Amino acid sequence: MKVLAFDTALGGCSVAVVDTDTGQATSDVQPMARGQSEELVPMIQKVVERSGFSFSDLDLVATTVGPGAFTGLRIGLSSARSFGLALDLPVDGILTTEAIATHFFDMHKNQNNELLVVIETKREDFYAQVFSSDNKAVDEAAAMPLALLVEDYQGRALNVCGDGLLRLQHDLGSNWPEKWTAFPGFDLVDPELMAVLAVQRRKAGNTRPADPVYLRGADVSVSTKPVRTIAER
C-alpha cells in the first residue's frame, strides 16, 4: 500500500509517503513550536512530489489522533479528513504514544524493560502510557499529575522517552526513580514507521478512526467581567 502519513500533535511537522510493498519511503521531519497550519500542506505536496508518486496513487492516509497539543491535533485531523475526502481514501488514526513507542523499539530492538512514553501537555501534568517490551500497550494513555505518575510507576523497571522527558527529569531532579532509564531523542514521530504501523493495523483488522484523543478537557474559564445588558425601550 502507498500511504501518506503525517503528525502535527507534537512540536513539529512530520510527513512521509511510504510504499509498504516495496519499502520505498520519502519523508520530511521539521521541528517547530508553531506554524504547523501554514507548513503542513506545502510539506505534504513536496514529499509527494519527491516520492515520485501522485496523490492519485495513494491508498491510505494516516495521522496521529492524540494525545498531544490541542491545536496541532486539529490541524492534522482536519487535513487528513480533507485529503481522505478529496482523494476518496480511508483515513486511519494512530495514537501518538503508540507512534513514539514504535519508533523507540525500532531503534532499540534488544530492550527488555517496559517503556513509559511521556508527552508534554504544557500544563502541570503529563500524557503517559506504558508499553511492554514487545510494543504492546500495557495500559490506556492518560493525563497524569507528576505525583500520580511517580506513585504508579516508580517501582517498575522502565525505559522512559517522549517529548515530556526533559521536563519530567527537571521536575523530579534527584528523585528520579532508580529503576527508570531515560532515552532522549524521541520528541517527534517517525512518519515512515507510522505509515508501516497503519498498514499493519489495517491488515490485522485493528484500525482506529481518525477521531481526536484529547484525554483532558479544554482549558476554559468563566469570565468574571460584569455582563452588559441593553435596556429595553
Contacts in CASP RR format, 6 or more apart in sequence:
PFRMAT RR
TARGET T0000
AUTHOR 0000-0000-0000
METHOD contacts of the structure
MODEL  1
MKVLAFDTALGGCSVAVVDTDTGQATSDVQPMARGQSEELVPMIQKVVER
SGFSFSDLDLVATTVGPGAFTGLRIGLSSARSFGLALDLPVDGILTTEAI
ATHFFDMHKNQNNELLVVIETKREDFYAQVFSSDNKAVDEAAAMPLALLV
EDYQGRALNVCGDGLLRLQHDLGSNWPEKWTAFPGFDLVDPELMAVLAVQ
RRKAGNTRPADPVYLRGADVSVSTKPVRTIAER
1 19 0 8 1.000
1 20 0 8 1.000
1 21 0 8 1.000
1 59 0 8 1.000
1 60 0 8 1.000
1 199 0 8 1.000
1 202 0 8 1.000
2 17 0 8 1.000
2 18 0 8 1.000
2 19 0 8 1.000
2 20 0 8 1.000
2 53 0 8 1.000
2 57 0 8 1.000
2 58 0 8 1.000
2 59 0 8 1.000
2 60 0 8 1.000
3 16 0 8 1.000
3 17 0 8 1.000
3 18 0 8 1.000
3 19 0 8 1.000
3 20 0 8 1.000
3 58 0 8 1.000
3 59 0 8 1.000
3 60 0 8 1.000
3 61 0 8 1.000
3 62 0 8 1.000
3 195 0 8 1.000
3 196 0 8 1.000
3 198 0 8 1.000
3 199 0 8 1.000
4 15 0 8 1.000
4 16 0 8 1.000
4 17 0 8 1.000
4 44 0 8 1.000
4 48 0 8 1.000
4 58 0 8 1.000
4 60 0 8 1.000
4 61 0 8 1.000
4 62 0 8 1.000
4 83 0 8 1.000
4 195 0 8 1.000
5 15 0 8 1.000
5 16 0 8 1.000
5 17 0 8 1.000
5 18 0 8 1.000
5 61 0 8 1.000
5 62 0 8 1.000
5 63 0 8 1.000
5 94 0 8 1.000
5 191 0 8 1.000
5 192 0 8 1.000
5 194 0 8 1.000
5 195 0 8 1.000
5 198 0 8 1.000
6 13 0 8 1.000
6 14 0 8 1.000
6 15 0 8 1.000
6 16 0 8 1.000
6 40 0 8 1.000
6 43 0 8 1.000
6 44 0 8 1.000
6 62 0 8 1.000
6 63 0 8 1.000
6 76 0 8 1.000
6 79 0 8 1.000
6 80 0 8 1.000
6 191 0 8 1.000
7 13 0 8 1.000
7 14 0 8 1.000
7 63 0 8 1.000
7 64 0 8 1.000
7 76 0 8 1.000
7 96 0 8 1.000
7 99 0 8 1.000
7 188 0 8 1.000
7 189 0 8 1.000
7 191 0 8 1.000
7 194 0 8 1.000
8 14 0 8 1.000
8 36 0 8 1.000
8 40 0 8 1.000
8 64 0 8 1.000
8 69 0 8 1.000
8 72 0 8 1.000
8 73 0 8 1.000
8 75 0 8 1.000
8 76 0 8 1.000
8 79 0 8 1.000
9 64 0 8 1.000
9 65 0 8 1.000
9 66 0 8 1.000
9 67 0 8 1.000
9 68 0 8 1.000
9 69 0 8 1.000
9 72 0 8 1.000
9 73 0 8 1.000
9 76 0 8 1.000
9 96 0 8 1.000
9 189 0 8 1.000
10 68 0 8 1.000
10 69 0 8 1.000
10 96 0 8 1.000
10 119 0 8 1.000
10 120 0 8 1.000
10 163 0 8 1.000
10 187 0 8 1.000
10 188 0 8 1.000
10 189 0 8 1.000
11 31 0 8 1.000
11 32 0 8 1.000
11 33 0 8 1.000
11 69 0 8 1.000
11 163 0 8 1.000
11 187 0 8 1.000
11 188 0 8 1.000
12 29 0 8 1.000
12 30 0 8 1.000
12 31 0 8 1.000
12 32 0 8 1.000
12 33 0 8 1.000
12 36 0 8 1.000
12 188 0 8 1.000
13 28 0 8 1.000
13 29 0 8 1.000
13 30 0 8 1.000
13 32 0 8 1.000
13 36 0 8 1.000
13 39 0 8 1.000
13 40 0 8 1.000
13 43 0 8 1.000
14 27 0 8 1.000
14 28 0 8 1.000
14 29 0 8 1.000
14 30 0 8 1.000
14 188 0 8 1.000
14 189 0 8 1.000
14 190 0 8 1.000
14 191 0 8 1.000
14 194 0 8 1.000
15 27 0 8 1.000
15 28 0 8 1.000
15 29 0 8 1.000
15 40 0 8 1.000
15 43 0 8 1.000
15 44 0 8 1.000
15 47 0 8 1.000
15 191 0 8 1.000
16 25 0 8 1.000
16 26 0 8 1.000
16 27 0 8 1.000
16 28 0 8 1.000
16 47 0 8 1.000
16 191 0 8 1.000
16 192 0 8 1.000
16 194 0 8 1.000
16 195 0 8 1.000
17 25 0 8 1.000
17 26 0 8 1.000
17 27 0 8 1.000
17 47 0 8 1.000
17 48 0 8 1.000
17 51 0 8 1.000
17 53 0 8 1.000
17 58 0 8 1.000
17 195 0 8 1.000
18 24 0 8 1.000
18 25 0 8 1.000
18 26 0 8 1.000
18 27 0 8 1.000
18 192 0 8 1.000
18 195 0 8 1.000
18 196 0 8 1.000
19 25 0 8 1.000
19 53 0 8 1.000
20 195 0 8 1.000
20 196 0 8 1.000
20 199 0 8 1.000
24 51 0 8 1.000
25 192 0 8 1.000
25 195 0 8 1.000
26 47 0 8 1.000
26 50 0 8 1.000
26 51 0 8 1.000
26 52 0 8 1.000
27 47 0 8 1.000
27 190 0 8 1.000
27 191 0 8 1.000
27 192 0 8 1.000
28 43 0 8 1.000
28 46 0 8 1.000
28 47 0 8 1.000
29 188 0 8 1.000
29 190 0 8 1.000
29 191 0 8 1.000
30 39 0 8 1.000
30 43 0 8 1.000
31 187 0 8 1.000
31 188 0 8 1.000
32 39 0 8 1.000
36 71 0 8 1.000
36 72 0 8 1.000
36 75 0 8 1.000
36 76 0 8 1.000
37 71 0 8 1.000
37 75 0 8 1.000
40 75 0 8 1.000
40 76 0 8 1.000
40 79 0 8 1.000
41 79 0 8 1.000
44 79 0 8 1.000
44 83 0 8 1.000
48 54 0 8 1.000
48 55 0 8 1.000
48 58 0 8 1.000
55 83 0 8 1.000
55 87 0 8 1.000
56 87 0 8 1.000
58 87 0 8 1.000
58 89 0 8 1.000
59 89 0 8 1.000
60 89 0 8 1.000
60 90 0 8 1.000
60 91 0 8 1.000
60 92 0 8 1.000
60 198 0 8 1.000
60 199 0 8 1.000
60 202 0 8 1.000
61 80 0 8 1.000
61 83 0 8 1.000
61 84 0 8 1.000
61 87 0 8 1.000
61 89 0 8 1.000
61 90 0 8 1.000
61 91 0 8 1.000
61 92 0 8 1.000
62 80 0 8 1.000
62 91 0 8 1.000
62 92 0 8 1.000
62 93 0 8 1.000
62 94 0 8 1.000
62 194 0 8 1.000
62 195 0 8 1.000
62 197 0 8 1.000
62 198 0 8 1.000
63 76 0 8 1.000
63 77 0 8 1.000
63 79 0 8 1.000
63 80 0 8 1.000
63 91 0 8 1.000
63 92 0 8 1.000
63 93 0 8 1.000
63 94 0 8 1.000
63 210 0 8 1.000
64 73 0 8 1.000
64 76 0 8 1.000
64 93 0 8 1.000
64 94 0 8 1.000
64 95 0 8 1.000
64 96 0 8 1.000
64 99 0 8 1.000
64 189 0 8 1.000
64 194 0 8 1.000
65 73 0 8 1.000
65 77 0 8 1.000
65 93 0 8 1.000
65 94 0 8 1.000
65 95 0 8 1.000
65 96 0 8 1.000
65 208 0 8 1.000
65 210 0 8 1.000
65 211 0 8 1.000
65 212 0 8 1.000
65 213 0 8 1.000
66 73 0 8 1.000
66 95 0 8 1.000
66 96 0 8 1.000
66 97 0 8 1.000
66 141 0 8 1.000
66 212 0 8 1.000
66 213 0 8 1.000
66 214 0 8 1.000
66 215 0 8 1.000
67 95 0 8 1.000
67 96 0 8 1.000
67 97 0 8 1.000
67 119 0 8 1.000
67 121 0 8 1.000
67 127 0 8 1.000
67 141 0 8 1.000
67 143 0 8 1.000
67 213 0 8 1.000
67 214 0 8 1.000
67 215 0 8 1.000
68 96 0 8 1.000
68 119 0 8 1.000
68 120 0 8 1.000
68 121 0 8 1.000
68 127 0 8 1.000
69 122 0 8 1.000
70 214 0 8 1.000
70 218 0 8 1.000
73 212 0 8 1.000
73 214 0 8 1.000
74 212 0 8 1.000
77 210 0 8 1.000
77 211 0 8 1.000
77 212 0 8 1.000
80 91 0 8 1.000
80 93 0 8 1.000
80 210 0 8 1.000
81 91 0 8 1.000
81 210 0 8 1.000
83 89 0 8 1.000
83 91 0 8 1.000
84 90 0 8 1.000
84 91 0 8 1.000
90 202 0 8 1.000
90 207 0 8 1.000
91 210 0 8 1.000
92 198 0 8 1.000
92 201 0 8 1.000
92 202 0 8 1.000
92 207 0 8 1.000
92 208 0 8 1.000
92 209 0 8 1.000
92 210 0 8 1.000
93 198 0 8 1.000
93 207 0 8 1.000
93 208 0 8 1.000
93 209 0 8 1.000
93 210 0 8 1.000
93 211 0 8 1.000
94 194 0 8 1.000
94 197 0 8 1.000
94 198 0 8 1.000
94 201 0 8 1.000
94 208 0 8 1.000
95 129 0 8 1.000
95 141 0 8 1.000
95 208 0 8 1.000
95 213 0 8 1.000
96 119 0 8 1.000
96 127 0 8 1.000
96 189 0 8 1.000
97 117 0 8 1.000
97 119 0 8 1.000
97 127 0 8 1.000
97 128 0 8 1.000
97 129 0 8 1.000
97 131 0 8 1.000
97 141 0 8 1.000
98 129 0 8 1.000
98 131 0 8 1.000
98 137 0 8 1.000
98 197 0 8 1.000
99 189 0 8 1.000
99 190 0 8 1.000
99 193 0 8 1.000
99 194 0 8 1.000
99 197 0 8 1.000
100 117 0 8 1.000
100 119 0 8 1.000
100 161 0 8 1.000
100 162 0 8 1.000
100 186 0 8 1.000
100 189 0 8 1.000
101 115 0 8 1.000
101 117 0 8 1.000
101 129 0 8 1.000
101 131 0 8 1.000
101 135 0 8 1.000
102 135 0 8 1.000
102 190 0 8 1.000
102 193 0 8 1.000
102 194 0 8 1.000
102 197 0 8 1.000
103 186 0 8 1.000
103 189 0 8 1.000
103 190 0 8 1.000
103 193 0 8 1.000
104 111 0 8 1.000
104 115 0 8 1.000
104 117 0 8 1.000
104 159 0 8 1.000
104 161 0 8 1.000
104 183 0 8 1.000
104 186 0 8 1.000
105 111 0 8 1.000
105 115 0 8 1.000
105 131 0 8 1.000
105 133 0 8 1.000
105 135 0 8 1.000
106 190 0 8 1.000
106 193 0 8 1.000
108 159 0 8 1.000
108 183 0 8 1.000
111 133 0 8 1.000
111 159 0 8 1.000
112 133 0 8 1.000
113 133 0 8 1.000
113 157 0 8 1.000
113 158 0 8 1.000
113 159 0 8 1.000
113 181 0 8 1.000
114 130 0 8 1.000
114 131 0 8 1.000
114 132 0 8 1.000
114 133 0 8 1.000
114 138 0 8 1.000
114 156 0 8 1.000
114 157 0 8 1.000
114 158 0 8 1.000
114 159 0 8 1.000
115 130 0 8 1.000
115 131 0 8 1.000
115 132 0 8 1.000
115 133 0 8 1.000
115 135 0 8 1.000
115 158 0 8 1.000
115 159 0 8 1.000
115 160 0 8 1.000
115 161 0 8 1.000
116 128 0 8 1.000
116 129 0 8 1.000
116 130 0 8 1.000
116 153 0 8 1.000
116 158 0 8 1.000
116 159 0 8 1.000
116 160 0 8 1.000
116 161 0 8 1.000
116 180 0 8 1.000
117 128 0 8 1.000
117 129 0 8 1.000
117 130 0 8 1.000
117 131 0 8 1.000
117 161 0 8 1.000
117 162 0 8 1.000
118 126 0 8 1.000
118 127 0 8 1.000
118 128 0 8 1.000
118 149 0 8 1.000
118 160 0 8 1.000
118 161 0 8 1.000
118 162 0 8 1.000
118 163 0 8 1.000
118 164 0 8 1.000
118 165 0 8 1.000
118 168 0 8 1.000
119 126 0 8 1.000
119 127 0 8 1.000
119 128 0 8 1.000
119 162 0 8 1.000
119 163 0 8 1.000
119 164 0 8 1.000
120 126 0 8 1.000
120 127 0 8 1.000
120 163 0 8 1.000
120 164 0 8 1.000
120 167 0 8 1.000
121 127 0 8 1.000
121 143 0 8 1.000
121 216 0 8 1.000
123 216 0 8 1.000
123 219 0 8 1.000
124 145 0 8 1.000
124 146 0 8 1.000
125 143 0 8 1.000
125 144 0 8 1.000
125 145 0 8 1.000
125 146 0 8 1.000
125 216 0 8 1.000
126 143 0 8 1.000
126 144 0 8 1.000
126 146 0 8 1.000
126 149 0 8 1.000
126 164 0 8 1.000
126 167 0 8 1.000
126 168 0 8 1.000
127 141 0 8 1.000
127 142 0 8 1.000
127 143 0 8 1.000
127 144 0 8 1.000
127 215 0 8 1.000
128 141 0 8 1.000
128 142 0 8 1.000
128 143 0 8 1.000
128 144 0 8 1.000
128 149 0 8 1.000
129 137 0 8 1.000
129 138 0 8 1.000
129 139 0 8 1.000
129 140 0 8 1.000
129 141 0 8 1.000
129 142 0 8 1.000
130 137 0 8 1.000
130 138 0 8 1.000
130 139 0 8 1.000
130 153 0 8 1.000
130 156 0 8 1.000
130 158 0 8 1.000
131 137 0 8 1.000
131 138 0 8 1.000
132 138 0 8 1.000
141 213 0 8 1.000
141 215 0 8 1.000
142 215 0 8 1.000
143 215 0 8 1.000
143 216 0 8 1.000
144 152 0 8 1.000
146 168 0 8 1.000
146 171 0 8 1.000
146 172 0 8 1.000
149 168 0 8 1.000
150 172 0 8 1.000
150 175 0 8 1.000
150 177 0 8 1.000
153 177 0 8 1.000
153 180 0 8 1.000
154 177 0 8 1.000
154 179 0 8 1.000
154 180 0 8 1.000
155 177 0 8 1.000
155 179 0 8 1.000
156 179 0 8 1.000
157 179 0 8 1.000
157 180 0 8 1.000
158 177 0 8 1.000
158 179 0 8 1.000
158 180 0 8 1.000
158 181 0 8 1.000
159 180 0 8 1.000
159 181 0 8 1.000
159 183 0 8 1.000
160 168 0 8 1.000
160 180 0 8 1.000
160 181 0 8 1.000
160 182 0 8 1.000
160 183 0 8 1.000
161 182 0 8 1.000
161 183 0 8 1.000
161 184 0 8 1.000
161 185 0 8 1.000
161 186 0 8 1.000
162 185 0 8 1.000
162 186 0 8 1.000
162 187 0 8 1.000
163 186 0 8 1.000
163 187 0 8 1.000
163 188 0 8 1.000
164 187 0 8 1.000
165 182 0 8 1.000
165 183 0 8 1.000
165 184 0 8 1.000
165 186 0 8 1.000
166 184 0 8 1.000
169 176 0 8 1.000
169 182 0 8 1.000
176 182 0 8 1.000
201 207 0 8 1.000
201 208 0 8 1.000
END
